[in-house]
């Protein structure tokens, strides 16, 4: 069981906090001298967000997250094993929600479903779901910020004398990440096309993670867009438990995404969620979820993870134990991160030493780093 580090709950609601920060920002602006330097278009003032982004943030709600997680972690889904009729139903349901929200199908065949097989279940196949929100800048819309989460769990296990429940529902692992990304996708899709991030957003829900990162590995090897067009991957795996106001962002030190994440933390205290550094480096979580298949291909990544707990890979990982208010705040943080990276003039840069030690299957060498920036 993970110790209860960094306890505490944000005392203001999200909407009230935004109003307070707005008022404080206005007061500060009125007292600043007019001669101060102004940021350029690629460097917005710290904490400034457009009205369109504010409205999108407000779309991410705890009630919607609980409703979605209750579908995925229901006993009728039989633990969403790979392959199974239930993981197929999960994929169809997610695809339907994304189509209804106005996202484009992103699989290579023009559908939302990317299919793959693996030696452990060949000739059967399993699904990934790929949805795209097209970027607003024609010059950058062919570059992608990739969000990912695994939608599978471990299925049904035989009960014993101590364990009467045979369905391992996987509410935190990983219905929590799956539905958080659904909320982020729907929130971004609610923006007018001209107000969306300049780069495109790709949302990827994979299966087969519990069998060895199979779905993400298949997609990274055979993606529907060139790997070199993927500027970043934000992977979300287990975000509904433990601390109420903190999430671990693993991989901050490996690229300047760490600097970007820290800047968003500092600029947006109203979100009530802080992304901290990896506190379990000895457990090597960086290589244990789906983002690693993208990192190996040269895509800078961050992995959002709340750590394990007493219900991890147990039949007791139930939806009623999820902190959906926390998940909503993580979703808002992820939305701000995607908007920041999606609108930046420059794509994220690897730390050179990390690139050498992690990347082993990049399609092309990384662009030269002329900025001197390193992750933190």
Phi and psi in degrees as a GROMACS rama.xvg file:
@    title "Ramachandran Plot"
@    xaxis  label "Phi"
@    yaxis  label "Psi"
@TYPE xy
-71.743  130.96  UNK-2
-63.2331  152.833  UNK-3
-82.3051  72.9744  UNK-4
-78.9805  158.33  UNK-5
46.6705  57.8669  UNK-6
-72.1597  167.765  UNK-7
131.173  152.041  UNK-8
-127.163  138.67  UNK-9
-61.5009  132.107  UNK-10
-85.8846  -21.2482  UNK-11
-95.1778  144.531  UNK-12
-68.5534  162.111  UNK-13
-60.0694  -47.3488  UNK-14
-69.4672  -39.367  UNK-15
-65.3999  -39.6329  UNK-16
-62.7344  -40.5689  UNK-17
-61.3919  -41.2163  UNK-18
-63.7397  -40.5992  UNK-19
-63.6076  -43.8837  UNK-20
-65.5084  -38.2186  UNK-21
-58.7593  -46.84  UNK-22
-63.0025  -42.5413  UNK-23
-64.3337  -41.8834  UNK-24
-61.901  -41.4804  UNK-25
-63.8501  -43.2306  UNK-26
-62.0004  -40.454  UNK-27
-66.0284  -41.4958  UNK-28
-61.9349  -37.7272  UNK-29
-68.7696  -21.8498  UNK-30
-100.81  -6.27176  UNK-31
-79.2521  144.934  UNK-32
-68.4406  149.327  UNK-33
-72.6493  -13.8627  UNK-34
-85.4674  1.37831  UNK-35
-63.4875  150.171  UNK-36
-70.8554  147.381  UNK-37
-106.423  140.215  UNK-38
-69.574  150.148  UNK-39
-75.0899  177.179  UNK-40
-64.3391  -25.4446  UNK-41
-90.0036  -1.46004  UNK-42
-129.952  76.6201  UNK-43
-63.6  154.86  UNK-44
-58.3018  142.548  UNK-45
-55.9606  128.476  UNK-46
86.2842  -8.31853  UNK-47
-78.8611  132.715  UNK-48
-136.003  150.21  UNK-49
-73.7224  162.537  UNK-50
-60.7989  -34.9507  UNK-51
-65.0355  -40.8222  UNK-52
-68.4022  -39.9427  UNK-53
-56.7337  -45.2429  UNK-54
-64.7338  -38.3479  UNK-55
-64.7196  -41.629  UNK-56
-58.5943  -39.2635  UNK-57
-68.9416  -15.4916  UNK-58
-74.0506  -19.2823  UNK-59
-87.595  109.515  UNK-60
-128.871  147.978  UNK-61
-62.3494  -37.5901  UNK-62
-63.3548  -42.5873  UNK-63
-63.9517  -37.6757  UNK-64
-64.8882  -43.4813  UNK-65
-64.2596  -40.8522  UNK-66
-60.3094  -46.4319  UNK-67
-67.0544  -45.141  UNK-68
-63.3954  -32.1193  UNK-69
-66.2112  -29.2934  UNK-70
-70.4732  -50.5109  UNK-71
-69.0725  -36.5921  UNK-72
-98.0786  16.0949  UNK-73
-70.0132  151.386  UNK-74
-58.1818  -30.9015  UNK-75
-65.1083  -17.5033  UNK-76
-85.8006  -4.0005  UNK-77
49.1621  36.752  UNK-78
77.4782  5.816  UNK-79
50.1363  50.7514  UNK-80
-70.2956  161.378  UNK-81
-117.077  124.675  UNK-82
-84.3361  158.586  UNK-83
-171.745  159.101  UNK-84
-59.2866  -29.7888  UNK-85
-72.6982  -36.2648  UNK-86
-71.4203  -30.6954  UNK-87
-64.8098  -43.6432  UNK-88
-64.4943  -37.7668  UNK-89
-59.836  -47.6523  UNK-90
-62.2729  -43.3634  UNK-91
-63.981  -40.58  UNK-92
-64.7566  -46.3939  UNK-93
-62.298  -45.4873  UNK-94
-59.1044  -41.2624  UNK-95
-63.1829  -40.7558  UNK-96
-65.511  -39.8106  UNK-97
-68.8872  -39.9909  UNK-98
-62.4594  -42.3571  UNK-99
-64.581  -30.3624  UNK-100
-79.9093  -11.1136  UNK-101
98.735  10.5489  UNK-102
-78.0065  156.194  UNK-103
-87.4688  148.481  UNK-104
-65.1366  136.85  UNK-105
-119.992  3.37164  UNK-106
-77.5266  161.697  UNK-107
-62.9357  -29.7288  UNK-108
-87.5508  7.74731  UNK-109
88.4741  2.43672  UNK-110
-102.819  -177.001  UNK-111
-86.5621  -12.5118  UNK-112
-105.925  118.29  UNK-113
-97.6847  124.981  UNK-114
-107.532  148.453  UNK-115
-151.511  165.519  UNK-116
-129.337  173.2  UNK-117
-150.926  155.492  UNK-118
-55.6065  -30.0582  UNK-119
-73.0059  -15.9779  UNK-120
-140.719  11.9274  UNK-121
-58.6352  135.744  UNK-122
-91.5588  5.78349  UNK-123
-64.5055  159.179  UNK-124
-122.149  165.703  UNK-125
-134.62  158.971  UNK-126
-102.496  146.059  UNK-127
-113.517  156.221  UNK-128
-113.736  131.207  UNK-129
-127.549  121.216  UNK-130
-130.698  144.448  UNK-131
-127.242  135.188  UNK-132
-109.069  112.908  UNK-133
-68.1012  137.648  UNK-134
-71.6616  160.613  UNK-135
-89.7335  -12.3555  UNK-136
-104.917  114.527  UNK-137
-56.6737  -27.7353  UNK-138
-77.4758  -18.9642  UNK-139
-120.632  -3.3505  UNK-140
-67.6903  -15.2348  UNK-141
-91.0888  9.70598  UNK-142
-108.282  150.552  UNK-143
-131.517  132.794  UNK-144
-92.6038  118.876  UNK-145
-102.666  120.117  UNK-146
-98.9139  138.571  UNK-147
-139.17  152.43  UNK-148
-157.466  145.892  UNK-149
-91.3388  135.813  UNK-150
-100.4  -4.89922  UNK-151
-91.0183  164.971  UNK-152
-140.242  -153.804  UNK-153
-104.481  1.95225  UNK-154
85.173  -141.91  UNK-155
-108.395  135.414  UNK-156
-120.327  150.381  UNK-157
-66.9874  127.397  UNK-158
-70.7543  155.577  UNK-159
-124.675  -170.801  UNK-160
-60.0785  -36.9061  UNK-161
-85.0961  -19.0366  UNK-162
-124.991  100.285  UNK-163
-80.4543  -23.5227  UNK-164
-86.0984  126.909  UNK-165
-98.0856  -11.5591  UNK-166
-94.2759  122.016  UNK-167
-95.8066  98.9908  UNK-168
-73.9616  -25.9242  UNK-169
61.3914  50.284  UNK-170
-69.6074  -52.5646  UNK-171
-76.2994  -36.0754  UNK-172
-112.845  88.9437  UNK-173
-137.726  44.0389  UNK-174
-58.2657  -33.08  UNK-175
-61.0948  -48.6945  UNK-176
-69.4887  -37.5293  UNK-177
-59.3611  -50.4463  UNK-178
-76.7311  -27.738  UNK-179
-61.5946  -43.2329  UNK-180
-67.5935  -34.1154  UNK-181
-59.9112  -43.2501  UNK-182
-64.807  -41.4584  UNK-183
-62.2381  -45.0377  UNK-184
-61.4365  -45.8274  UNK-185
-66.5221  -35.9617  UNK-186
-66.3391  -46.0884  UNK-187
-64.6584  -36.561  UNK-188
-68.4224  -20.2045  UNK-189
-73.7089  -13.0947  UNK-190
-75.7637  149.041  UNK-191
-62.1239  144.225  UNK-192
-52.8348  -37.6193  UNK-193
-72.5153  -15.2966  UNK-194
-102.395  -1.92837  UNK-195
-74.58  165.686  UNK-196
-55.39  153.326  UNK-197
-65.1703  -42.5097  UNK-198
-83.2634  159.741  UNK-199
-77.7489  152.504  UNK-200
-109.337  127.483  UNK-201
-108.852  129.54  UNK-202
-111.067  123.767  UNK-203
-126.613  118.337  UNK-204
-110.141  121.093  UNK-205
-111.622  155.635  UNK-206
-108.529  177.006  UNK-207
72.3648  8.91574  UNK-208
-63.2542  -40.7952  UNK-209
-69.8749  -14.2934  UNK-210
-96.432  3.15906  UNK-211
122.352  40.0193  UNK-212
58.0985  39.7522  UNK-213
-70.7774  -47.2182  UNK-214
-65.8097  -43.777  UNK-215
-67.5522  -36.2609  UNK-216
-63.2417  -41.9654  UNK-217
-63.7542  -42.0243  UNK-218
-70.6206  -40.376  UNK-219
-63.6649  -32.4905  UNK-220
-78.284  -28.7396  UNK-221
-137.415  65.7661  UNK-222
-78.8998  163.637  UNK-223
-86.0622  -10.0406  UNK-224
-130.981  157.017  UNK-225
-59.8443  138.322  UNK-226
-57.5455  -37.4158  UNK-227
-67.6143  -12.4818  UNK-228
-87.3236  -5.4658  UNK-229
-87.8263  113.26  UNK-230
-87.7269  -22.22  UNK-231
-164.058  154.675  UNK-232
-129.101  127.68  UNK-233
-113.527  109.787  UNK-234
-102.281  136.691  UNK-235
-125.496  111.151  UNK-236
-142.542  106.608  UNK-237
70.9431  89.6816  UNK-238
-133.21  17.8316  UNK-239
-111.987  9.48305  UNK-240
-135.948  -175.858  UNK-241
64.5748  -138.711  UNK-242
-58.5451  147.913  UNK-243
-85.0327  -23.131  UNK-244
-127.003  17.7732  UNK-245
-141.414  139.558  UNK-246
-135.2  143.178  UNK-247
-86.3706  131.182  UNK-248
-110.205  98.6823  UNK-249
-81.4679  134.641  UNK-250
103.846  7.21282  UNK-251
-61.9058  -30.113  UNK-252
-79.3648  -9.14651  UNK-253
-92.8915  -9.52068  UNK-254
-157.575  174.03  UNK-255
-76.5028  3.82963  UNK-256
-60.3497  -28.8571  UNK-257
-62.7922  -43.0096  UNK-258
-63.9054  -42.2282  UNK-259
-61.8996  -44.5783  UNK-260
-63.0194  -42.7824  UNK-261
-63.4873  -38.4408  UNK-262
-64.5495  -40.5022  UNK-263
-67.5277  -40.3325  UNK-264
-53.323  -48.8977  UNK-265
-70.4505  -34.1123  UNK-266
-81.4646  -19.0528  UNK-267
-130.328  62.9424  UNK-268
-64.7663  -19.9981  UNK-269
-64.7423  -18.9793  UNK-270
-68.6695  -30.6687  UNK-271
72.9217  30.1282  UNK-272
-147.369  124.089  UNK-273
-111.866  129.743  UNK-274
-93.6719  111.88  UNK-275
-100.002  169.581  UNK-276
-70.528  166.276  UNK-277
-61.8638  119.739  UNK-278
-101.353  3.00375  UNK-279
-128.1  50.7803  UNK-280
-59.2882  -27.9434  UNK-281
-70.266  -16.3093  UNK-282
-92.3287  -3.19833  UNK-283
56.8338  40.2221  UNK-284
-63.1536  -22.1593  UNK-285
-56.8303  -30.4022  UNK-286
-102.845  14.2565  UNK-287
-118.839  14.0124  UNK-288
-142.325  -178.967  UNK-289
-65.9482  -25.2648  UNK-290
-57.1099  -29.4687  UNK-291
-63.7438  -30.9965  UNK-292
-65.456  -28.6815  UNK-293
-80.7032  -39.0764  UNK-294
-59.058  -42.2903  UNK-295
-61.3143  -26.4333  UNK-296
-91.3369  4.37729  UNK-297
98.0899  11.727  UNK-298
-95.6399  122.997  UNK-299
-61.4751  140.794  UNK-300
-135.54  156.321  UNK-301
-132.302  141.927  UNK-302
-119.35  116.571  UNK-303
-97.5207  124.318  UNK-304
-156.467  131.837  UNK-305
-96.2755  6.54551  UNK-306
84.8328  170.605  UNK-307
-86.1612  176.874  UNK-308
-160.599  -178.405  UNK-309
-65.6781  -17.4234  UNK-310
-98.5604  2.611  UNK-311
-62.3623  125.475  UNK-312
51.7638  46.1661  UNK-313
-132.346  161.476  UNK-314
-68.5948  -10.1238  UNK-315
-88.5356  3.26894  UNK-316
-78.6397  81.2762  UNK-317
-108.836  156.097  UNK-318
-64.237  -30.4312  UNK-319
-64.0795  -17.8987  UNK-320
-90.2753  -4.71738  UNK-321
-74.1221  140.892  UNK-322
-95.6745  88.7789  UNK-323
-73.636  -22.1418  UNK-324
-66.2826  -41.5786  UNK-325
-61.4761  -44.4599  UNK-326
-60.0361  -38.2411  UNK-327
-62.559  -41.6722  UNK-328
-69.1912  -34.8575  UNK-329
-65.2304  -41.1176  UNK-330
-59.2513  -41.5457  UNK-331
-65.2637  -39.1501  UNK-332
-63.2128  -42.8078  UNK-333
-64.2786  -37.632  UNK-334
-63.4298  -46.2173  UNK-335
-61.5978  -38.9936  UNK-336
-63.7598  -44.5294  UNK-337
-64.1645  -40.0183  UNK-338
-63.8335  -43.0573  UNK-339
-60.6911  -50.2841  UNK-340
-70.1549  -36.6462  UNK-341
-66.5658  -27.6206  UNK-342
-97.6279  -11.2815  UNK-343
-66.9914  145.59  UNK-344
-64.3515  -42.2938  UNK-345
-101.684  145.561  UNK-346
-79.4972  158.82  UNK-347
-59.7809  152.726  UNK-348
-119.472  137.548  UNK-349
-70.9332  149.26  UNK-350
-69.2374  127.564  UNK-351
-57.1298  -40.7636  UNK-352
-66.3519  -39.8561  UNK-353
-64.8223  -40.0759  UNK-354
-57.7515  -44.6453  UNK-355
-64.5583  -34.1042  UNK-356
-89.5716  -20.2315  UNK-357
-107.501  -44.8733  UNK-358
-79.475  123.75  UNK-359
-131.637  2.5877  UNK-360
-145.613  34.7952  UNK-361
-69.3067  138.385  UNK-362
-70.4692  -29.8576  UNK-363
-143.46  157.027  UNK-364
-62.5723  153.162  UNK-365
-67.9576  150.412  UNK-366
-61.0379  149.91  UNK-367
-62.098  142.068  UNK-368
-91.485  108.677  UNK-369
-100.775  -0.998939  UNK-370
-89.7317  -24.1082  UNK-371
77.4053  5.02278  UNK-372
-79.0139  144.23  UNK-373
-132.111  155.888  UNK-374
-69.2949  164.738  UNK-375
